[in-house]
């Protein structure tokens, strides 16, 4: 069953500035939904899929989109060629600008290691490596960034969100690209029919989809239709499609047992209710994070640099999919290891100041988004447990001045059965156990997260939420498969793995008020973990 979606426009992302000489940025030939850099697990470009190239001088200064079907192999002076298996194909160009082009890879492209070139105004870029695969699917995301809430609708094209939830048994239409090749003309309206035998992972369940094939309305645009299994619940339920053992991307959907809203949003039920009633919601989230990674082979151990992040965002019922924070209890989300996937947008001033034993100011990377990783005389340690911190902002165009005080939590959850330098398998489920933890923190949950740095600047990560009282949790194989094998780095002369796994809890949040905000919260997060190899 192919559903028609008349308002799809995510493949035509806007960009800016053209340059004279086409240059493809390293690793930046990516699935247009996931944006996974080449070399990472799941990053191959599928036959018949829509892909994106980032760089400079790729097309005209003013962006141009394909005006109609059939698609053409040249647009605004830009053309794209892919060579694989000794054969070269010309791709159908959907969108062209100086820094970004979107194109459709013909279904008859041979699989294997290949190269791609972009030609603009008679000049051709250097070849950029690309891996061509039979299938690697990713759903488009609400924020067009490859993460967070998935573009998923019901059968009447209503977008799923925290104020328009699915229920067990409801049909989900997941929109993305990468299911695989078709027989026929890729440049025109595609044939409808199932492609391959993908597996859908939703929450902690796995199932076969009712339909997995092209949308009837646009070349390269895929639909995966399935029913929500029983027992699934939460504002942030992960969903992924596995093809031939590969996960090409992962998004989130919102599921409740009844009603139209979910109950575990980090914003709180009061703001979710306001959003569901039609009113805009203005929300600020400031998080302070410390991760201690213990390594008994080093004289002083090691610690990841502490960091802080702040976002100030406005959500409406139409943009509720942007309100994406963490993953619901009992599940894991890959391709991120932090809880904040919102985009900011509300100007709260030039910086956010955090004062404790040390003082720093988080700079505004763009409007409403602040971030800082700390490097100090203490080796990157900025946060200490059980210490008072003051967090303040001078105010900006949309958010007024504010001041909040937080006493940092004391970490008491520790992984057991894992030691520094241990190898953890990527070829199956990973069961972790822990001791300790505080049932009065994080609604009685723990957070488990990881990072793996691989060869050639590849990397992967995940975040899981689990009930503290269980003292054990199994991370599914399909989540583990998204990590690249870990490489070794050095701290001084000591070799250490560039992979990490940690556990901890969010402290109870502190609420603050500011003009222009419905609510702001400050939350500190302390974690304990180990450097490990994922292989």
C-alpha positions in Angstrom: 0.0 0.0 0.0 1.5 3.3 -1.1 0.2 6.4 0.5 0.2 9.8 -1.4 1.9 12.7 0.4 1.2 15.9 -1.4 3.4 18.2 0.7 6.8 16.5 0.6 9.5 19.0 0.2 12.4 17.8 2.4 14.6 16.7 -0.5 14.8 20.3 -1.6 16.8 21.8 1.2 18.0 25.3 0.7 21.6 26.4 0.7 23.7 29.4 -0.3 26.8 30.8 -2.0 28.2 29.3 -5.2 32.0 29.0 -5.8 33.9 28.8 -9.1 35.5 25.4 -8.6 33.5 22.4 -7.6 34.9 20.8 -4.4 33.2 17.9 -2.6 33.8 18.0 1.1 35.5 14.8 2.4 33.0 12.1 3.3 30.0 14.3 2.4 28.2 12.2 -0.1 25.3 11.2 2.1 21.9 9.8 2.2 19.6 12.8 2.0 17.6 11.7 5.1 20.4 10.5 7.5 23.4 12.7 6.5 25.6 9.8 7.7 29.2 10.5 6.5 30.7 8.0 4.2 32.6 5.2 6.0 30.2 4.9 8.9 28.0 1.8 9.3 24.8 2.3 7.2 26.2 5.2 5.2 26.2 3.5 1.8 24.1 5.2 -0.9 21.4 2.8 -2.0 20.5 2.2 -5.7 17.5 4.3 -6.6 17.8 6.5 -3.5 18.0 10.3 -3.0 21.4 11.5 -1.9 23.1 14.8 -1.0 26.5 16.2 -1.7 28.0 19.0 0.3 30.9 21.2 -0.8 31.7 24.4 -2.6 31.2 25.6 -6.1 28.8 22.8 -6.8 26.1 24.8 -8.5 24.6 28.3 -9.1 24.7 31.0 -6.4 20.9 31.1 -6.3 19.5 27.6 -5.6 17.4 25.9 -8.2 15.0 22.9 -7.9 13.8 20.5 -10.5 10.7 22.1 -11.9 8.8 19.0 -12.9 9.0 15.4 -14.0 10.7 13.7 -15.6 13.8 14.5 -13.8 16.9 15.5 -15.8 20.6 14.8 -15.5 21.5 18.4 -15.5 20.0 21.3 -13.5 21.2 24.9 -13.5 24.5 23.8 -15.1 25.2 21.1 -12.5 25.5 17.4 -13.3 26.6 14.4 -11.2 28.4 11.3 -12.4 28.9 8.1 -10.3 31.4 5.4 -11.3 31.1 2.0 -9.8 32.0 -1.5 -11.0 33.7 0.0 -14.0 30.5 1.7 -15.3 29.5 5.4 -15.1 25.9 6.6 -14.6 24.6 10.1 -14.7 22.4 11.0 -11.8 19.1 12.9 -11.8 19.6 16.3 -10.2 16.8 17.4 -7.9 18.3 20.6 -6.4 21.5 22.5 -7.0 23.3 25.4 -5.2 26.8 26.4 -4.5 27.2 24.4 -1.3 24.7 21.5 -1.8 23.2 19.4 -4.5 20.6 16.7 -4.1 20.3 13.9 -6.7 18.7 10.5 -7.4 21.0 7.6 -8.0 19.8 5.4 -10.9 18.7 2.0 -9.9 21.0 0.4 -12.4 24.1 1.7 -10.7 26.5 -1.2 -9.9 27.1 -1.8 -6.2 30.5 -1.6 -4.6 33.2 1.0 -4.0 32.9 3.9 -6.4 33.5 7.6 -6.9 31.3 10.6 -7.6 32.1 13.8 -9.4 30.2 17.1 -9.7 30.4 19.2 -12.9 29.4 22.8 -12.8 29.9 25.4 -15.5 32.2 23.0 -17.5 34.5 22.4 -14.4 34.6 19.0 -12.8 35.4 18.2 -9.1 38.0 15.7 -8.0 36.5 12.2 -7.6 35.1 11.6 -4.1 34.8 8.0 -2.8 31.4 6.6 -2.3 30.0 3.1 -1.4 27.0 2.0 -3.5 24.7 -0.6 -1.8 21.5 -2.4 -2.6 19.7 -0.9 0.3 20.2 1.4 3.3 17.1 3.2 4.4 16.7 6.3 6.6 13.6 8.2 7.5 13.5 12.0 7.0 13.4 14.0 10.2 11.2 16.8 11.2 14.1 19.1 11.6 15.7 18.1 8.3 18.9 17.3 10.2 18.9 13.5 10.1 18.0 13.1 13.8 15.1 13.5 16.2 11.4 13.1 15.4 10.8 11.2 12.2 8.6 12.3 9.3 5.9 9.8 10.1 2.2 10.2 9.4 -1.0 8.3 9.9 -3.2 7.1 7.0 -4.8 10.6 6.7 -1.4 12.3 6.5 -1.5 13.8 10.0 2.1 14.2 11.2 2.9 12.2 14.4 4.2 14.3 17.3 3.9 14.6 21.1 0.4 16.2 20.5 -0.7 13.7 17.8 0.4 10.3 19.1 0.0 6.9 17.7 -1.6 4.1 19.7 -0.8 0.4 19.6 -2.4 -1.1 16.5 -2.3 2.2 14.6 -0.7 2.3 11.1 2.5 4.3 10.7 3.6 5.7 7.4 7.3 6.3 7.6 8.8 8.6 4.9 12.4 8.2 3.8 14.7 7.0 1.1 17.1 4.0 0.5 14.9 0.9 0.3 16.6 -0.2 -3.0 16.3 -0.3 -6.7 13.2 -0.5 -8.9 12.6 -1.9 -12.4 11.7 1.0 -14.6 12.3 4.7 -15.1 13.8 6.4 -12.0 13.2 9.9 -13.5 9.4 9.7 -13.5 6.6 8.5 -11.2 7.8 5.2 -9.8 6.0 1.9 -9.9 4.3 0.9 -6.6 5.3 -2.4 -5.0 7.3 -3.9 -2.2 11.1 -3.7 -2.4 13.1 -6.4 -0.7 12.4 -7.8 2.8 13.2 -5.1 5.3 12.7 -5.4 9.1 11.2 -2.6 11.1 12.5 -2.1 14.6 10.2 0.0 16.8 10.8 0.5 20.5 12.1 -2.9 21.6 10.1 -4.9 19.0 10.8 -6.0 15.5 8.3 -6.7 12.7 7.7 -7.0 9.0 6.1 -4.0 7.4 2.8 -4.0 5.7 4.3 -2.1 2.8 7.9 -1.0 2.0 8.3 0.6 -1.4 8.2 3.8 -3.4 5.6 6.5 -2.8 3.4 6.9 -5.8 4.1 10.6 -6.1 7.9 11.1 -6.3 11.0 9.3 -7.6 13.2 7.9 -4.9 10.8 8.7 -2.1 10.0 5.6 0.0 7.3 4.6 2.4 7.4 2.0 5.1 4.0 1.2 6.5 3.6 -0.9 9.7 1.4 -1.2 12.8 2.6 -0.1 16.2 3.0 -3.2 18.3 1.3 -3.6 21.7 3.3 -2.6 24.8 5.0 0.3 23.0 4.8 3.7 24.8 6.5 7.0 25.1 7.1 10.4 23.6 10.4 9.3 22.1 10.1 5.8 20.7 13.0 4.8 18.3 12.2 3.4 14.9 14.6 2.1 12.3 14.5 0.0 9.2 17.1 -2.8 8.7 18.1 -4.0 5.3 20.7 -6.8 4.9 21.9 -6.2 8.4 22.4 -2.5 8.0 20.7 0.4 9.8 20.8 3.5 7.6 19.3 5.9 10.1 17.0 6.1 13.2 14.2 8.4 14.1 11.6 8.8 16.9 7.8 8.5 17.0 5.4 9.4 19.8 3.1 6.6 21.1 0.5 6.7 23.9 -2.0 4.1 25.1 -4.9 6.6 24.7 -5.6 10.2 23.9 -3.6 12.4 21.6 -0.6 13.3 23.9 2.2 11.4 25.6 3.3 11.7 29.2 7.1 11.5 29.4 8.3 14.6 27.6 11.2 16.4 29.3 9.2 19.6 28.9 6.5 18.3 31.3 2.9 17.5 31.0 1.9 21.2 31.6 3.7 22.4 28.4 2.5 19.4 26.4 -1.1 20.2 27.4 -0.7 23.8 26.4 0.8 22.8 23.1 -2.1 20.4 22.5 -4.5 23.2 23.2 -3.1 25.2 20.3 -0.9 27.7 22.1 2.7 28.2 21.4 5.2 26.9 24.0 8.5 28.7 24.7 11.0 26.4 26.5 14.6 26.6 27.7 16.7 23.6 28.6 20.2 24.0 30.1 22.2 20.8 30.8 25.6 20.4 32.5 27.3 17.1 31.9 30.2 15.3 33.6 31.5 11.9 32.4 34.2 10.1 34.4 35.9 7.3 32.5 38.0 5.1 34.7 41.1 3.5 33.4 43.2 1.6 36.0 46.2 1.3 33.6 46.8 5.1 33.7 48.3 6.7 36.8 45.5 9.3 37.1 42.7 7.6 35.1 41.0 9.6 32.4 37.9 11.8 32.1 36.0 13.1 29.2 35.9 16.9 29.2 32.8 18.2 30.9 30.4 20.2 28.7 27.3 22.2 28.9 24.6 22.9 26.3 21.5 25.2 26.3 18.6 25.6 23.9 15.8 28.1 23.9 13.0 27.0 21.5 9.4 27.9 20.5 7.1 25.1 19.5 3.6 25.2 18.0 1.2 22.4 17.3 2.6 22.5 13.7 6.2 22.3 14.8 5.7 20.0 17.8 8.0 17.5 16.1 10.9 19.8 16.9 10.4 19.1 20.6 12.6 16.1 20.7 14.4 15.3 24.0 16.1 11.9 24.7 14.6 8.5 24.4 11.8 6.9 26.3 12.3 4.3 29.0 13.2 0.8 27.9 14.6 1.9 24.5 17.8 2.9 22.8 18.4 5.6 20.2 21.5 5.4 17.9 23.4 8.2 16.2 23.3 10.5 19.3 24.3 10.1 23.0 22.7 13.3 24.4 19.1 14.1 25.3 18.7 17.5 23.5 17.7 17.3 19.8 15.9 20.6 19.7 17.2 23.4 17.5 16.9 26.5 19.6 15.9 29.7 17.8 14.9 32.0 20.7 17.7 34.6 21.3 18.6 34.6 25.0 21.6 36.8 24.7 25.2 36.5 23.7 26.1 33.8 26.3 25.0 31.8 29.3 27.3 32.1 32.4 27.9 29.1 34.8 29.7 29.8 38.0 30.9 27.4 40.6 34.5 26.6 41.6 35.3 27.8 38.1 33.3 30.2 35.9 32.6 30.0 32.2 30.3 31.5 29.6 28.6 29.3 27.0 28.8 31.1 23.7 25.8 31.4 21.3 26.7 29.2 18.3 23.5 30.5 16.7 20.3 32.0 17.9 19.0 30.1 20.9 21.7 27.5 20.9 24.7 27.6 23.3 27.4 25.0 23.8 30.8 24.6 25.4 33.3 21.8 26.0 35.6 22.6 28.8 39.4 22.5 28.8 40.9 23.8 32.0 43.9 23.4 34.3 41.9 20.6 35.9 42.1 18.5 32.7 38.7 19.4 31.4 36.9 18.9 34.7 34.5 21.7 35.4 31.6 20.1 37.3 32.0 18.5 40.8 29.3 16.5 42.6 27.5 18.1 45.5 28.5 21.6 44.6 26.4 24.7 44.1 26.3 26.3 40.7 24.8 29.6 39.5 23.5 29.8 36.0 22.5 33.1 34.5 21.8 34.9 31.2 21.7 38.6 30.4 18.7 38.2 28.1 18.3 38.7 24.4 15.7 39.7 21.8 13.2 36.9 22.7 14.2 35.7 26.2 14.7 38.0 29.1 17.4 37.9 31.8 17.3 34.9 34.2 19.2 33.5 37.2 19.1 29.9 38.6 20.9 27.9 41.2 21.6 24.2 41.1 23.3 21.9 43.5 24.9 19.2 41.4 24.0 15.5 42.0 26.1 12.8 43.5 26.7 9.9 41.0 26.0 6.5 42.6 25.3 4.2 39.6 28.2 2.1 38.4 28.5 -0.4 35.6 29.5 -3.9 36.8 31.1 -6.6 34.8 33.0 -4.2 32.5 36.6 -3.1 32.9 38.7 -0.6 31.1 40.1 -1.8 27.8 37.5 -4.6 27.5 36.3 -5.6 24.1 32.5 -5.5 23.7 31.1 -7.3 20.7 29.2 -5.5 17.9 27.9 -8.7 16.4 25.1 -9.4 19.0 23.0 -7.9 21.8 25.0 -6.3 24.7 23.6 -6.9 28.2 24.9 -4.5 30.8 24.4 -4.6 34.6 24.9 -2.0 37.2 24.9 -1.4 40.9 23.7 1.6 43.0 21.7 4.5 41.7 19.1 6.8 43.3 15.4 5.9 42.8 14.5 9.5 43.5 16.4 10.8 40.4 15.3 10.7 36.8 11.9 9.2 37.7 13.7 6.0 38.8 15.6 5.6 35.5 19.2 5.4 34.4 20.8 6.5 31.2 23.3 4.3 29.4 25.3 5.8 26.6 28.3 5.2 24.4 30.7 6.5 21.8 33.0 4.7 19.4 35.6 6.5 17.3 36.6 4.4 14.2 39.0 4.5 11.4 39.1 7.5 9.0 37.3 9.8 11.3 34.2 7.7 11.5 32.2 7.5 14.8 29.0 6.3 16.3 27.1 6.6 19.5 23.8 5.7 21.2 21.8 6.6 24.3 19.4 4.2 26.2 17.0 4.8 29.1 16.2 1.9 31.5 14.5 1.3 34.8 17.0 1.7 37.7 15.5 -1.2 39.7 16.1 -3.7 36.9 19.8 -3.5 37.4 20.3 -4.9 33.9 19.4 -3.9 30.4 20.0 -5.4 27.0 21.1 -3.1 24.1 19.8 -4.8 20.9 22.1 -6.0 18.2 20.6 -3.6 15.7 21.6 -0.7 17.8 25.1 -2.1 18.4 25.5 -2.5 14.6 25.5 1.3 14.2 28.9 1.7 15.9 32.1 1.5 13.9 34.9 -0.7 15.3 36.9 1.2 17.8 40.4 2.4 17.1 43.2 3.1 19.6 44.4 6.6 20.6 47.1 7.8 23.0 47.1 9.8 26.2 50.7 10.8 26.4 52.5 7.5 25.7 49.6 5.3 27.0 47.5 3.7 24.3 43.7 3.7 25.2 40.7 2.7 23.2 38.7 5.5 21.6 35.4 3.9 22.6 33.5 4.6 25.8 30.4 3.3 27.7 28.9 5.1 30.7 25.9 5.1 33.0 24.4 7.7 35.2 21.3 9.7 36.1 19.9 13.1 35.5 19.6 15.2 38.6 16.2 16.5 39.5 15.7 19.6 37.4 15.6 23.2 38.7 13.0 25.4 37.1 13.7 29.0 36.3 11.5 31.8 34.8 12.3 34.5 32.3 10.3 36.9 30.2 9.5 35.2 27.0 9.6 31.6 28.4 6.8 29.4 29.6 9.4 27.4 31.5 13.1 26.9 31.7 14.9 24.0 33.4 18.5 23.4 34.5 19.6 19.8 34.8 23.0 18.4 35.7 24.0 14.9 34.6 26.9 12.8 36.2 28.1 9.6 34.6 30.6 6.9 35.4 32.1 4.6 32.7 35.1 3.0 31.1 37.1 3.3 27.9 36.4 0.1 25.9 36.8 -1.4 22.4 33.7 -2.1 20.4 34.6 -4.7 17.8 
